[in-house]
Amino acid sequence: MELKIPEVKQRWPNPINTVKIGATRDEGGTRTSTVTVGGATSLPFYHFEGTIPHPPVVAMEVWDIPGEEWPEAVKEPFADVMHDPGEWAKRCVEYGAELVCLRLKGCDPNGANKSPEEAARAARRVLESVGVPLIIWGCGNDEKDNEVFPLVAEAVAGENCLLGTITEDNYKTLTALCTAYKHKLIAESPVDINIAKQVNILALDAGFKLEDIVIFPQSGALGYGIEYVYSIMERTRIAGLKGDKVMAMPILCDIGIEVWGVKEAKAPVPEWGDPKLRGPLWEATTAYVYLLAGADILIMRHPEAVRATKATIAKLMGLDGR
Amino acid sequence: MKKLTGIDIYKLLPKTNCGDCHFPTCMAFAMQVAAKKVALEQCPHASAEAKAALGEAQAPPMRTVRIGTGEREFVVGGETVLFRHEERFYHPTGIAIRVPDNLGEQELAERVERINQLRFVRVGQEIGVDLVAVEHRGDGNSSRYAGVVERVRGRTKLPLVLLCPDPKALAPALESIAGSRPLVWAATPENWEEMSSLAARYKVPLAVRAPTLEGLVELVERVKGKGAEELVLDPGGRGLLENLTRLILIRRLALEKTFRPLGYPTLVFAESNSPMEEAAEATAYICKYGGIVVIEGVESWEILPLLTVRQNIYTDPQVPNAIEAKLYEVGAPNEESPVLVTTNFALTYFTVEGEVENSKVPAYIAVVNTEGLGVLNAYADDKFTAERIIKAVKDYGVMERVRHKKLIIPGLVAVLKMEIQEETGWEVIVGPEDAAGIPAFLRNEWSPN
């Protein structure tokens, strides 16, 4: 008896937006490589029913001040370069970073409270030290970020960076700067699909192109709310593929900062096994979950986790020779 | 799932409008059956064929399979959706760990004991490894297998998976432990006749594996023909992407097309060279439709992340993740110890509890019933108000257990400080906004005086 298998391939009418980050000399910048994400016409790694032209990419995180609070296991690979964002960024590229994410942690008014000029210098320093494209992330204090970004966005003009984040409550300054200096934009929302949509609409109304937005639905570490983000990401991706233009953006996950704050990654709990092995695996496993949910850009910290995540992306893209 | 419509059912009826079912027409009766308001049995003239067809059509699109017996019985399958946000995933992916049959006596005992110990408590829930997969290495020693299976059986309460495609080695193993309902792996295009006979004779669930999806469908039909009913599908792919693709197709065919030959739970192997790679494969299979994932690693640092992925993905998204609202004690608090207030959103509570533990300062945590909402959401929703906090703290009688009259509230609701203070006369201290700040806060700023 021959039983025919019914057809279950699905056609998704709307491709996810393609976003390019970085600009080479020919394109008005100084990058030696650029990164393109998005463009998929099916769910993550559903190669059997669509095309996935650009694999997810891994960015590594650099601060404008030493990461004193980083747990030992993830500080150690960078301990000798944390005093200099440029050297730190170089180390990331050696470890396989496809982008560098400069987090302007030092600008936090409740911390080192660095000036906008210092932030711009840090950005230039990273730019001059590596050839990969840049993500630049504010300190999270709205008022301060709005003072810092005008100088930073100008300092990296022409480099087609990805800057973030804008939120429902604070989007005007950065959106205007990204328009003026031709950067891409990270739109942040608090694990909420309606707000994600709303932030994109606000940027659109402010004259920004939807095609230049990457969305950040916030990220939780494995074991700390990851399932909420997972489902928001799946719903977002499905909506985008079905035709909702305001939801058809590549998705960014900011993982390192979350993972290295939870005790499963760093605490010396003997019954959980060696934290030196456990921490990187916790970060990698968090990344794996987000890849399946639709992550396009992952910001990570530990070199071992980055290596394993990139190897997994290659497998999921069918690029490992299988 | 595809349901039979009234018209479909009408076609199976005698179409005589005899009224013996107490409905005026066969059509009216058919509509009621389709709506599941009456049973087909109410028609005394319905043929056996019609009953079978209807029974088949109304069966769930994916079978549920039970492995093992007793308190550790493992249930897999019975899933109803493709995405957890559509409803929920019901039966969490089983984690099975391999035990090869060529280990020495001592090594075998240690490995099984280690597997038994792989249990943890996360967010108030016990999580652990579900199955032990005893692997026949097939190195010319088929008499050894049954003995090893028996020894493993004696050393663990977990259900077993018998990884043994050699019917000669399998038969004696089943003879001794079939009563504990192991899952047998696997019927293949080469051995299916003997394997399905064994599964049928010993009434144990059987995994089916073929090199292609078409081959799998054909094999399932054959195996069913031999009387084996409780089946588990091995997608049989080479490597992560092929297995993932087949798991997705099997799930879609089962749920969207009610394609019966693939309407079973799955079992898949994570086969890789390092713990990092094994975790990648296992994670992908947990997220995307793996019923049972067989792995190699037995170290707690390898297992804890996988059990956590499984716990997270299989959490019911429709139910707020709440814990019991009551007074919790961390360490051995006494009359000098601080009293902290938080919500009953599980994630908030366990994060706070973890940080209080980190601080090494024994403390009371008074949990207010916020109906599973976190601090900010609960505040916005009027579920974390001064009134509710005061009532909870008073109900728990915690202020009578401490010498000081100080209450620490989350930094995010600092605005409630004055109201609580004025109502009660307690001294209200505003704690950190982020739980991560609790250890420093308790060590440096807390004082009962």
Interface residues (C-beta under 8 A of the other chain):
Chain A: M1 E2 L3 I5 P6 V8 F45 Y46 H47 F48 L222 G223 Y224 G225 I226 E227 Y228 Y230 S231 E234 R235 I238 G261 K263 E264 A267 E271 W272 G273 D274 P275 L277 R278 P280 L281 W282 A284 T285 Y288 V289 L292 A293 E304 R307 A308 A311 T312 K315 L316 M317 G318 D320 R322
Chain B: F83 R84 H85 F120 R122 V123 L213 E214 V217 E218 E221 R238 G239 L240 L241 E242 L244 T245 I248 L249 R252 L253 E256 K257 F259 P261 S274 P275 M276 E277 A279 A280 T283 A284 C287 K288 E299 S300 W301 E302 L304 P305 L306 T308 V309 Q311 N312 I313 T315 P317 L347 T351 G354 N358 A436
